[in-house]
Amino acid sequence: MVKRKLGALEKVEADLPNLQHKVRRDPKSYVEDFRAQHYQYESHREIFMAAPTAATDTGVISLRELIDFISHVADCYPDITKDFPQQLIDMLTQHHLVLEPELREKIVGSLVLLRKKDIMDSATLLQTLFPILISTPSKTLRALLFQKILMDLRTSNSKTTNHKLNKTMQTVLFNLVTSDRTSSKGVWAVKLTRELWKRQIWTDAKTVEVMKETCLSEHEKVVTGGVRFFLGGDKEREEIEDESSDEETVDVGRVKHQVGINKKTKKKSRAIEKAKHNVKRKERKKNQPHPLNFSALHLLHDPQGFAETLFQKHLQNTKSNLKLEQKLQVLQLVTRLVGLHQLHIMPLYSYFQKYLTPRQPSVTSFLASLAQASHELVPPDVLEPLIQKIANEFVSEASASEVATAGLNAIREVCVRQPLAMNETLLQDLVMYRKSKDKGVVMASRGLLSLYRDVGADMLKRRDRGKEASMNLRSGDRKERRFGEQEIGAIEGLELLEKYKDEERRRKNIEKGLPSDAEDDGGENEEENWANWNVDDDEDSDDSGGWINVQDDDDINLSDSDDENEKKDGPPNKKPKQDENDAEKERIDTEKKMLNLATTRILTPADLAKLQELRTEAAINAQLPTKRGQNNNPASRHADDPLTAAEIEGLNALSAGKLTREEKIAHAKEGKTDRSEFKSSTAKRQERKVSEGKSTTNKEKARRKNFMMTLGKAKSKNKRSLVETRNVLKAHQDRQKRGGRRGNIGI
Amino acid sequence: MGSSSKKRKEKQKDFQAQKPKLKVGKAKPKPDNFTDTSFQSKSITLNQQSLRLSAPSSNTQFTHHLSLLTSKSDTQRRESLSHLTTAITSRPVDSPIPQPVSVILPNLLPLILDASTSVRTQLLKLLRALPARDIEDHVSQMMPYIRAGMTHLAVDIRVSAVEVLAWLVEVAGDEVVSCAGGWIKTLNCFLSVLGWHTEESAKWSANRASFGKAGNQGKAMIKVLGAFGGFLDAGLSDVDRDVDVDEGVDVSSEGGESWAFPLCQTEQHMIPSASVPYAYLNLFGQPRDEEGEMYETREDRYRVFANRFMPAVQRGLENARQEGGEIGRASSGASKALKEAVASV
């Protein structure tokens, strides 16, 4: 036989990673070797499947390595490995309880790898992994599976939304939750859904439906998970969106420049590519329309039914085994739904009756929930007893100031939402608390007062009404809102647009030399408007780009008291009649105009863009501290925002007792960083000396000497005779000449 | 300053360590290596030692060495194997082996894939020492290990696995070819060892058995071809089979004679002599596919062989014959078996 040439590979010890590398480079030549390894895997699998529990260590290790190898190169030999995924699935589903942990993880990892190589599809993978996730007792496996499932769902939704997969998965989760309401397995539905919701992969009503079902579960963990989702899921989503939007921005120019200077490597060029890609992606993102993400609370079907069942199942039901904290969360959700969708759950209000005492733990949360639950369409006579009870229990001279503050704040919050719930005597009584000694109570009571100046000034005493309100009352301008009365709908900020247009027209007229009030010929204007139907990039962008006109904050005068202000404003108010008439006229005019603009014109996209701009401008102006009473009104809160216990507690901190000195120091030090690096060099030297355990100099000792011990010497100095004094002075002079006690000998 | 002060600190530490401070009125501090000798005891018991008056029986020794087969060290495994071999071979005639084969085998089988050559050779010796009749029932258990060995990455393990298979075919050829998965899967393994699967790889110029360390390639090939011949012979040739069938017929006819007149074919209704007579029904195992199926009759096996392997094997054998030399000679056995099989059909 001819002596065969030995390939380089044959000289080295063969191992699977080596073979894997070779196979990846040249699948066709190594098909025989792969086949051999596949047979090997088959035999090992056979051995293993015959007795999964009694497998030896070496057998398990080799099986694991073989699985790893085959899954890595499976895409090269699709015909040989066509059964491989199914075999892995069988192995995992049948024996996941007894499999050796590392082998188990390897199988899971290999399945995911096969999915990545598109050898199996997502649905199969999820159908395999999910049942194991909810049934396995092993914590590590659960963590792994959860992570893999999540990752797979994310990747399969990364390019386009994979509706089919999402739908099947959601159905699986829905069935999981609804099939057995008492089991804790629904937790996985909660976890998975919440995570996907957070990442905006699932944003549809079906997801919300799943979470709704989890809320109605009987297992407390599942219930709290579901409720938490509704209360906090959207906030979480916003946060993560903000995080992702302010990712590190790469300066392409800079990277390019650096490459020009430094050595050119593959890594650097890849960095440029990546930076370019990032920038491109960001551009694309900027041009994309903003995704319409509705909050979970808005996507609910039948919120009335949901809220009712929640209330009956978890709160009203005496057999429900939720803890107080969990109950509070459920209550928050129910009331949030009631407030948001203006639902009617009458038993809810009588349910509150029991909990409205200062001794109730976390009563502020209950108060906040009550406020959330009240809205315009709640009958006032349902709320009135509750308000009465809060007033009786919380607000009295005898109760602690924190309690009174909380009570007053709660009453105000309820009355903001349903002003009709208040009666005159109680209001007048509560308003009196603004003369209290406690700051928190004063603020709370003032809040109530200013609220009723707006919504029901006639219920206040004459002198409490304030100028504006009493003027309006006299003119009959301010009408009391009836129960169930609705405001006329309008486009928010339309009057701003109208005003802007008016100004523009005036400016143009002045430019043309016409009187500013002259009506220009409508046709031209119209034409122009149609011309910039679209938001013009080149012309309009500099206007609408980054700058927002902010009002000059010239008159910032903050005064504490209303009465003061009224007095100041009092004298110039001489001709009320005429003012009134003017105001009346103007109001009617603006109303007409607004309707005019909305009904006579079609708003172009350019108009809408301008409108948006004006709105933000107005919002920012409102934020500025211009006149008192504007910035501290709670109306700036969005209707969707929840009311928290902290808001009810209000300015409690003001009514708390004085801090001790230590607390003050600690408070002052709180935000300060360590400043040891800025110490003087002497101080540093001193410290080092101490730490090294060295002795101090005589000077330091003298400096540190106890004052009382130095007194004796100082006294004796006075008693010295002239001769002694002379000697001392002489000695001192001598020392000076010599240069110290030891003398300046040597160098 | 930094380094010097550090050094000084270290020096100071050393100094302190060397010289503990003595203080008036206090006991002298104890040195680090101080041993407390104040305790007293009448006797000392060392509980780790097991002393026996009688030496362990050969039976316990046998079991002990059986458990040592999973030891980490190569020499230990080899020693244990040789001990077991001597224990079996040197036992008095007609006495049973110390442990039944069903207990011994599960410990032995993983050693087919053992990395050490000496262990594998010793294993083969031990296997040869086992009584042939007892092996027959465990063939289906052994086959996966042998197949795993035949496709192992290391050439040496492949060769020794083939040797084991050759021995097994000698001892229980019928069971080897008719057990579940024993025919198709083993044939596949043979083809992959020989590199005959595809047209290109069967050519003599192809880089055969390309991956891994080439041991003594030529000799390995000869061994594999020899074993292949034996395997084909066991599976396809109708000589033994015919004899068997004839015997069967004879037995039945003889049985008919041996039983009293009215009883005929009573043999069929008696308790079967095989250990797992209904294995082909596969009542308790995993569902089998085509490859894992049992092919119990020669006709079945021939049909499958003709369908799947005939061209590849013929091509391979032809190439081997053309190569000439020892390989050509070795291939003649397999060719003969194949020819007989074809002729008999």
Interface residues (C-beta under 8 A of the other chain):
Chain A: M1 R4 L6 G7 L9 E10 K11 V12 E13 A14 D15 L16 L19 K22 S29 Y30 V31 E32 D33 R35 A36 Q37 Y39 Q40 E42 S43 H44 E46 I47 M49 A50 A54 T56 T58 G59 S62 E692
Chain B: S5 R8 K9 T70 P106 P110 L113 Q141 P144 Y145 R147 A148 M150 T151 H152 L153 A154 G181 K185 N188 C189 S192 V193 G195 H197 T198 S201 N207 A209 S210 F211 G212 K213 A214 Q217 G218 Q286 G292 E323 G325 E326 I327
